[in-house]
Amino acid sequence: MKTFKPSTIMAALISSGVAFSAVPLYAQESPDTSVDEVERPQEDTLERIEVRGFSTSLIQSLNQKRFSDTVSEQISADDLGGLPDVSMADALTRLPGISAVRTGGQAAQINIRGLSGDFVFSTLNGREQVSTSGSRAIEFDQYPSELISEAAVYKSPKASLIEGGIAGTVELKTASPLAIEEQHKFSANMRGMYNDRASEISDATEYGHRLSFSYQGKFLDDTLGVSLGYARLFQPSVSTQFIGLAYNGQVDVDGLEGDTDGPSECPNCELISEGFEMQHKGGEETRDGYVAAFEWAPIDTFTLKADAFVSKFDSEAFARGFRVKLGGINAGITNPVVVNNSVIGGTFSRTDSSFTRVELVNDDNQDFDSVTNLGVNASWEISSDFAVQFDVSRSSAESDFRNGLLWSLVGEDATAANPVFDENVQISYLLNGLNLPDIGFNQTDAFTDLDRVMVSKYGIYPFENTDELDAYRVDFQYYVDTPIISGFEFGYRYSDREYNNDRSVFEYGNDSAFSVSEPPLRLTSDMVEQVNWSGDFDYFPSYLSVDLDSALNAWFPGGRPQPVQTWGPGAAGVINGPGTGPATAWTLQESGDVFETVNSAYLMATINTEIGSIPITGNIGVRYVKSKQSSTTLQRATQLIEDLETGTSVEVSDPTAGAQNITDDVGLINNFYRPALISHEYSDVLPSINLNFKLTDDTQLRVAAAKVMGRAPINRFAANASTTIETVTAFQDRDSGQITLSNPTARVSGNARNSPYLEPFYATQYDVSWEYYFSDTEGALVVAGFYKDIESFVEDIEIEPYDFEANGIVIPDNVSVPVYLTPEFTGQEAELARDENGDPIFITVPTENGSYSTAVNNAEGGYIRGLEVAYTQIYSMLPGMWSGLGVSASYSYTESEIQRTLGDGVYAANLPGLSENVATLTVFWEYEGFETRLSSRYRDAFVSQQVAVNDQVVNFDEELVIDYQASYEINDNWSVLFQVNNLTDEPTKSYFASEEQTGTIQYFGTQYYLGMTYQL
């Protein structure tokens, strides 16, 4: 039996979450403990529950939840240290109402109560974190579970919490070295890992490992604490997948009279897919995490703590197989199979005007991410009634993602001096819903023929992001002795955030045919390996895996080309760039900086009173927030003048509007733009109240209400608007001289999908939670309900036609198009048509207003509501060895009236991240050092993004992920462990509007771990 008597101020800090140092948590013995915790110190006695293993973690988590002043979920240190969790993402998904989207087979971003990661706010040791995701969504797989001592999910906010979590706030904590009972504490964990699907993929890594070391110690009469930790993860990343591409084409394939089931703009049309992909994916992921903390408490009333957390996550992956392009609305389509107005099968043949083809894919992706969080915190109890904390922190993230591709096509004869693409392409397929499809190609035999296959295109597309945030915070607590209010908390916080995105590109060759000016590469036997499919995919055709280094060294003997940020010689406004190559102005227009400063202050009263015989605790407060967001941009600075020779309007640079000469990485100068900084300011008032009614010694009822806000993703503030004019081609018949245009007009389109004027998501939310804690055994039953009234969302809209001139966007009335002679044979280099004087011929084509895509804060909100049930119990009343049996389970139901649309139909019937039913179940048993448990996580259908060549919003099918773990304590120092993740090799499956429109079918394999732990 131990006595724990927190001071008044420390009790307030524990309940408010302001105290950044971990403190021991105790179970309740006296029925008045929860009340006395927020009063002046009393001589009440608290009994610590003395259980070990997984049971310990569960009880500690329940105690944290029981004595919290908000509706929250908790995970304790022992819980994390003993779980088969690769990262914090996996650990958090065991909590009620929380689920995750699996990326590469494991959880990364989490969803809370039906809202996706962009609505989730996260802190580390009470400090806001930036992310490597390029948005605000934290990638929790960046955080090793071995280095986190506690985690909490606040579902109802309070004024002292940093604003931003419209779905909830996730608080992670690292260890406090002065909080340990031992003088010194050391642990080491070593596990080997094996993936059972890696053997199916050529060159994939089968084995990996996890290592972790940690030390905590107290020195100088327990006034100085040191905590150090390191965790390493090396694992294969493998999957075998089929991915359907979006249904973005409309064509009448059945010719039925009176057919009006199609889209509004083409009622008699059916929807056709862009194509599909079949891939082997393999690679390696390496994560190194470091944590350090130094804590100094020279006197009882003052503590100074400095801590650091660093995580580096590197991934090198390849994707090999096929990318099938069906060819669009101009393809020849025979024997179509139509279900629900969607073409799910048939034979697609290449025509003169279609792009039907099969690409042999050898993609190479590299992703180098790092997160660094540094902070210094000072806590001073000035008197028994007054305390203050100062905190200074810096959070930074860097992400360097390089999407590389090496694509091959089938030629007629790769040995020819001028090889040409084989245009005899036929693709037959039949989708099978959420099962693998039937497929067939007329070029199957050629896919492994070195005399037919040639590398036609190489490209690399880096996304380089940096995100940095400096924050300063001061918090005060003041105790008062009144019948209702027991204390006040107030504070101020300032943060300054800078986000930078850099885009660049290198492209060579062509993905739709063989280029004459950038000819394809002849493959040799030392560059390739024939790959066969196996398992469920064994009927897919074989293909050639190309060694990237060998191919690039042969193609570019002068050295591997590097991506650059460039206008491209074909961009409007370039004054020193000859030629009509591809315009890559997007590399400059999509690059830039975003700045965000936030000033916030709060006042919160701690409630401690009674109504009748019912004790009531909680808090009521308000938070004021003033935000300013800015973005760099390149604005068009041109004017129209009349060309006296042609009588047409010509767009020229306008120095009076600020136009400048802007030079890119290769020396091209563009004078159509001016650099600018766009800013927007707004302020918010966010009230909140949390009340806890202690109905009996074991039962309590919580109610909460608050106005919450969540800022748009940081990358959505980038003002990277652009305007483009459709490229029109003109060809002159060599015999008749007749000129044919690809389009009679040049359509103008614009894109401003990001904007610094975007304001936050807002919601008013209500929570109620009934909690019953068992008195005879360890455990609890919790039933909670919630309701969120969301005011608006950031919505991508498309306006067509858009009046560019009326909105101040300068566009020419017409454009001059060069005329080329029709080619005499396939692959012939383009030849300009000339007049009788030998001058190139140009034809004037009028412009036409097209579409404009932008992002707005819409007014189409709605409710999200749900019910959560959690049950935990250790059956200690059972006899003998069965007393270590226990269950931890949860279920949540969430519904919403909100629908999000993509295109003209409702492709996503629910909010991204919303699964109506989410459930977890863990059954465990502990006996004399042996522990075993089986854990399962279930979520039904939900909406998220699948990643193919382009991100696509799809509906994911339900999934059930099962993990198993067994361990045995050999003695007080050594234990051995065996665990299995994804026991049943649960795949990821998705679809577009309905199940017949197949999206993703992806298998990741089962991971096996075997290792040991040493503790001292």
C-alpha positions, 0 to 999 in steps of 0.5 A: 500500500502506498500513499499518493498525495498530489499537491493542489497545483499538481492535481490541477496539472494532471487533470488538465494535461498541462503537465508534460512530465509523466506521473504515476497513475493509481486506481481508486480506493476511496469513493471520494478520490476523484473529487479530492484530486482537485481539492487541497491535499487530503490524507486519503489513501490510494491503492495501486493495482499490482498486476503485470503484463498486458493486464497492467497496461489495460488497468493503467489506461482505464485509470487515466480515462477514469480521472480525465476531465474530458471524454478521452481514450488512453494507452499506457506505456506497458501497453505500447511496449508489449504490443505487436505494433510496428508504429503508433498508428497500429496501437491507436486503432485499438481504441474505440471509434478509431480506425486507420487506412492501410498504406503498404499493408500497415496503418499510417494515418488514423480516422477518428469518429468517421473523420479522416486524418486532415481533421485530426490534430496531434501533439507530442509532449503537448506541442503541435507537430508538423508532418511529412505528409505535405498536409496537416495529417500526421503519419503515425507510422513515423512514430515507433511505439517503443519510444512513446510512453503514453498516448491519449485521444481527446474526443471532447476538447477543453480550452487549454488544449491547442485548437485544431482537432475537429475530429479529436486531438491525439496526444503522444508523450515520451518518458519522464526520467524522474517519474520512474520508481527504479534508480536506473532502468534499461531494456533491449528488444530484438526481433527478426521478421519474415514476410511470406509473400516476398518470395513471390516477387522478384528481387523483393526482400523477405527478412527484416528486423526490429531493434530498440534500446532504452535507458532511464536513470536518476542522479544527484539525489534524484534531482537529475533524470536522463532518458535515452532511447533508440528504435530501428525498423527494417522491413520488406514492403511487398504487395501484389495488386490489381488496380482499376483506373477511374471511369472518366470516359463517356461513350455510347457503346450499346447503341440502344434507342431511348437509353437515358441512364448516362451522365447528364451531358450524354444521357445515352452514354455508358461510362468507360474506364481509363484502364487498369494496372497489374503490379508486383511491388517490392522494396525496403523500409528503414526507420530509425527513431531517437528520443532523449530527455533531461529533467532537472528538479533542484527543488520540489517546486521547480522542474526544468525539462529538455527533450528531443524526438527524431525519426527518419523513415526511408523507403525505396520501392519498385513497382513492376508489371503492366499499365493498360490504357484502354484508349478512351472514347475513340477506341474500337469497342466490341462485345462490351459488357455493361452493368449499371451503365458501366462498361466492365468488360469487352475488347478494346482495339487501337484506332488512329485516334485512340491511345490504346496500349499496354505499357510494361512498367518498371517504376522506382520510388524513393521516399526520404522522410524525417521528423524532429521535435525539440522542446524546453519546458519549465514548471514552477510552483510559485506558491501552494495556490499559484503555478506557471509553465513556460514552453518553447518548442520547434517541430520540423519535417522534411520529405523528399519523395521521388516518383520515377518511371521507366516504361516500355512498349512493344514495337514491330521490330526492335532491331530496325534502324528506326523502330516503330510502335506496334499499333496492332493492340487488342485488350480483352478483359472482364472485371469480377467485382472485388475479385481478380478479373479475366484478361487477355492481350494479343501481344502476350508473346511479345511482352518477354521478347527482346526483339519486340520490347523497347524502353520508350520513356523515362521520367522522374517527378520529385515532391520535396517538402519542408515544414517548420513550426516554432511555438512559445507558450505560457500557462498559469494555474491559480487555486481558489476556494469557492463552493463551485470553482476550485481554480482557474487556468489561463495562458497564451500561445504563439506559433509561426509555421513555414511550409515549402513545396518544390516541384521539378521534373525530367522526362525523356521519350514517349509513353504512347509511341516511339519518339523520333527525336528521343528514340527508345532504348534497345534492351539486352539480356543483361538488363532484364529478367523474365518475371512470372506471376504466382498464386492467385495471379498466376494466369497474368502474362509474364513480363520483363523486369528491367534493371534501372541502373543498367538501362539508364547507363546505356541510355544516358552514357554521359550520366543519369539526368537530374530533374529541374525546375523549368518553364519548358521551351513551349511555355508562354512568356519564355523569351529565350527558349526556342522550340515547342517542347512540353511546357513544364511551368507547373514546376514553378507554379506549384512550388512556393512557400506558405506562412501561418502565424497563430496567436491564441489565449484561453481562460478556463475554470475548474469545476468542483461542486455538488448537486445534492449528493452527486459530486460534479467536476469538470471545466468550462472555458473559452479559447480565442484564436487569431490566425494569419495565413499567407502564400507566395505565388506567381501572378500573370502580369500581361496585357493584350495588344493588337498585331497590326499585320494579322489584326489579332490580339496578342498577349505580351508582358506588362511591366507596369503590372509588375512583370519580371524576368524570372529565370528557371534552373536551365536558364529559360527566362519568362516575363509573363509573371510577377511574384506576389504574397497573398494573405488572409486573417481571421479570428475565432472564439471557441467555448467549451464545457466538460462536466463529470457527474459521479453517480455512485462509487463506480459509476460516472456520467460525462457530458461535454459541448464545444465549438471546434475548428480544424484548419485546411491542410497546410498545402491547400493554402498554396496559391498556385493558380495557373491558366492554360490554353489548349494545344491545337494541332494543324496538319496540311494534306500534302496533295490537296493542301487542305488544312485540318485542325484537331479542334476548331477553338483553343479552350482556356482552362484554369486551376486554383485548387489551393488558396490562402483564403480557405478558412477552417472547418467548423463544428459544434459538438456534443458528447455524453459518456456513461462509465461503469468501473467494476469493483469486484474485478478489474475492468469497465463498461463504457457507453458514449454518444456524440453529435457533430454539427459541421458547418462547412467543408473545403470543396473542390468545384469546377465552373464551366464555362468560366468567364476569365475576362470578367474575373480579371484574367487576361487571355488572348482572343485567339492563338496562332497555330503552326501548320505541319505536313501530314506524316508519310509514315508512322514515326516520321519527324514533324515537318512544317508546312511552308508557303511559296516564299518558304516561310512557315504557315500559321493559322489563327484559331479563336480561344473559347472559355473552358473550365476553372477548378477552384477550392471554396468553403462551401455551406453544405455541412451536416451532422455526424453522430454515433455510438461507442461501446467499450468493455474491458475485464480481467476475470480474476474471479476465475479459479487458478490458472484461468484468473489471468483470462481477459477481454478488451473489446469496443464497437462504434457506430457512426453515421452522417448525412453528408455526401461528397461527390467526385465528378457528375456522380456520387462516387463517394457516398460517405465522408472520407474516413467514415466507416459506419461500423468499427470494432476491435476485440482482444482476448488475452491470457496470462499465467506464470510468465506466459502471455498470449493474445489474439487481436482483431480490428474490423471496419466496414466500407469507407471512402479514401484515396487509392494510389495508382499513377494518380490519386483516386478517391474510391470506396474501400471494402470492409476489412478484418485484420487479425494479429497474434502474440505470445511471450514467456518470461524466462526470468526477471530479465529475459523474455521471448516473444513470437508474433504474427501480424495480418494473420489471414493476409487480409487484402485491401479491396476498393471500388468506384461508384459500385462494386462492379467498377473494380478499384484495388485488389492488393495483398500484402502478406503475413509478417512473422516476428521472433525475438527476445527482450532484456530488462534490467 
